[in-house]
């Protein structure tokens, strides 16, 4: 270890310990930023979701709300209104959605700001199936989503919406999606950052142009792929 | 003054420990730290447990308090008014052989303490370094677009972890201050009685007594 002697006082054995401690802490911080991603996955595997969720790096969800409130939508009165450029406008109840063929997938949930939760299992109807049920008309290009919170909106191109890993989800981690997590029904767009997975899904409009949603109007990319790319399409096998 | 017997001292027996610039920087930083912790708790735990809050407002208060944290100490240290603070930074940096031995033996080796003991030095250095790590990682969370996703995850991890550490350090700092009221009052009124220094900082008292008597009289007034 290099020893720094105070130039004018070397005789008394004074050493710049402070500087050494200071730089060591900065080095630990820098190393943590570089490898924290891997440390976090390791910790959440070892600690599990219960305890791990409370500790930094334990991999818990952070719950955001745009409006500062969570819309309480009883499962019995839930409706998903589908309208726009479609053959058969519809209003689906939760039972309607659950009667459709279900898709289950387990993926890492990744927020654009950096936190992530590994191995989250989702279950719901694939959006592609829902679009087949209502029949998309010629000229349709994109989908606009509305939320029961009255503020959040989202968009997907028709091609994105037809990916196999995009769900209208009603189960998360083996139980009905809770109110905080956007239940009873939310969007789950697996290949994109969390903000694309709109909570408290209330309406889908099939439209002829992409309408940037709430977060996109606040600066986030319209195409928020989890690998950081922002093109219309993405064939990265890592997120597919 | 109506303070207790141990804390009154005739002016001639007072020793200036922190001048007004140092005290101002300390209390401004303390107020910013308090703001940061007060806003961090709902931001961190609220998002884990799903409390409802005007997140954006709380986040902006946290952001600006964090950015402002660097200002008081830098302004205090970099101006012509910062001579005493700069001298104390040097004291905190340089450790004598006895002080290193004291640290290596977890405080068991005998030590004739200077103005700051090794624990106080570690506290000052640690808080400075941890604050910088928090400031940098916090900026990475705010301006995340410039960083790869794995780096954002790392910055989140470090920011959370160091925030826990800094709270522990500050709770310890406040607890020790409350346990040593004379030392704590020197951060309010500036001086300590020489009788206190004789017990807690004897090497510093020697240093001040050996200094030019005229210089000592000038320091007292601050």
Interface residues (C-beta under 8 A of the other chain):
Chain A: X6 X9 X12 X13 X14 X15 X16 X17 X18 X19 X21 X22 X23 X24 X25 X26 X28 X29 X32 X33 X34 X35 X36 X37 X39 X40 X53 X54 X56 X57 X60 X61 X62 X63 X64 X65 X68 X69 X70 X110 X112 X113 X114 X115 X116 X180 X226 X227 X228
Chain B: X46 X47 X48 X49 X50 X52 X53 X54 X55 X92 X93 X94 X95 X96 X97 X99 X100 X103 X121 X122 X124 X125 X126 X128 X129 X130 X132 X133 X136 X137 X140 X141 X144 X148 X149 X150 X151 X152 X153 X154 X155 X156 X157 X158 X160 X161 X162 X163 X164
